[in-house]
Amino acid sequence: MNTVLAVVNDIFFSAKITDAAKRTGVTLQYVTNEKDLLEKAKANPALIVFDLNFDAVRPLELIKKLKEDAGLKHISLLGYLSHVQGDLKLAAQQTGCDLVLPRSAFSMNMQEILAVTPRRKSHQLIDLTWPAPPFSYDNHFSNALSVSRSIC
């Protein structure tokens, strides 16, 4: 079973992520501090989702640490933020976040994103960068992400 780590502190949004994970059969673990994240990342999760506005955990610093660690840099990272935060989006991408989405696009496509979280062997790179991920989405999902890219 795939494991996804979620660095999220919004209880209402967490409930939505939990529901999507249950529907897709993904094991979801919430992390709210650096120590736990770095420890759980050693188990090679398929994906780590960051609320880029969760300031208490300093998400950009965590992303940088994950990408600088030879044993963890292969883990795919997804960050979400408000669609008006262009500077934060750019900073997250430059820091090493593989995919940065507006919160609305992530919310709208959460189940599809978790459903296509690739099953992989440890240390196998998963590329979630634009424009074409190595796994296929159905047309609805591709169209929704195209729209989300155009608003950022």
N, C-alpha and C positions, 0 to 999 in steps of 0.2 A: 504494500500500500504506500502511496506517495505521502510524504510529509511536507507541509507548508508551515513556515514560521511566520507569525504576524506580529509586527512591532507597531501596535495600535493601542490607543488608550480611550477612544471614544466608545462608550458602552453600547450605544444604539447601533453604531456602525459595526461594532464587533459582533453583535447579534446577527446582522445581515451576512457577514463573512462566515460565521459559524453555520448558518442555514445553507449557504451555497456549498460549503465544504461537505456537509452531510449529504446533500443531494448528489454530489459528484463522487463520494466515497474517498475523499481526501482526508488524511489525518491532519488536524490543525492544532498548532500549539501557539499560545500567546506568550509574548516575551515583553517585559517592560523595563529591562535594564541591560546594560552592556555585558556584564558578567554572564548572565543567563544566555544572552544571544550568542556570544562567542562560544560558550560551552555546547549549546544545542546545535550550533552550526557544524560542529565537528562530526555530527551524525549524518552529514550530507543531505540536508533537505532538498527537495526538488526546486523549491522557490522560497524566497524571503520577501514578504510584503511589508513595505514601510509607509506609515503615515508621515509624510515629509514635514508635517506641521506638529509632530510630537516632540516639542522642543526639549522636554525633560531628558530624553535619551540622546539628543544631538545626532539625528539620523545621518547627516552628511559625514560626520566623523566616524560613525559606525560603518557606513558604506565604504569609506576610505580604508578602514582597518580590514574589512573583509576582503577587499580587492588587493590589498598589499600582502596578505597572508597567502603564501604559496599553497597551503593546504585547504584554503577556503575560497580562493579567488574564482574557482569554477562555478560556484553557486550562483544561480540566476537571481537577480534582484529587481523587484518591481516597486516603484514609488508612486504614490498618488498625492495630489495637491489640488488647490483651487485653480480653476482655469485661468484666473487673472495673475497667477504667480509665475510669470515668464522668467524672471531672474532666478527664482528657486529651481525651476525646471532645468534651466541651463546649468546651474551649479550642481544639481544632482547628476545630470548626464556627464559633466566634466569630472565629477568625483568617481564615477564608475557605475552608477545605477543603469542597469541594462534597458529598462523600459520605464518611462515616466508618463503617467496618464492623468488627465483631469479626474478628480474624485467622481464626477458625474459619469464619465465613461467607464471607470473601473466599476462603479456601482451597477451601472446598466448591464455590464458584460461580465460581472464577477463569476457567475456560474460557468460561463463558457471559458473564461480564463483558467479557472481551477480545473475544469474538465480536460483541457488540453495541456495541463502541466505535464511535461514529458516524463515518462518513466525511464530511468537511466541507471547506468552503473556509476559507482562513485568516481569522481574526478573526470567525468565526461562533460565537456563544455556544452551548455545549452545557450544558444544565441537567441535572445528575445529582442534584438534590435530591429529598428525600422529599416526598410519598408517591408521586407518579406521574412517572417519567421520561418524556420526550417520545417515547421509542422503546419498543416493546413487548417484553416478555419472555414466554417460554412459562410455563405454569402452574407447573411445577416450580420455576423460578427465582424467580417471584414469591412462592411459598409459602416457599421457603428464606429469602428476604430478610425476609418478614414475621416468621418465627421469629427471625431475627437481631435485628430491631428490638425484639422483645419481651424479649430477654435483656439489652439494654443499658440 
